[in-house]
């Protein structure tokens, strides 16, 4: 299935995205390739195949959540340029904003 540049423009407009002409061309090509691949997958008979969210037989590989000793507060902030009461001091980057 072929996606046109105009269809990409329409979707970009609905999503409030500003795209350059080269981005529109690239996205049209990429989306066309995806839809072509989906069409290829539709030819396979999946009757009787149960839907899955993960690979069957997959096991949880996470370690146990055990309480263990950690860094002391003093060690954690030892190399910080500035700390106060065990907290890192960082410059403020968000200014107070006026309500809309």
Secondary structure, DSSP 8 states (H G I E B T S, - for coil): ----HHHHHHHHHHTT----HHHHHHHHHHHHHHHHHHHHHTTS--TT----SS-TT---------------HHHHTTT-S-EETTEE-----S------
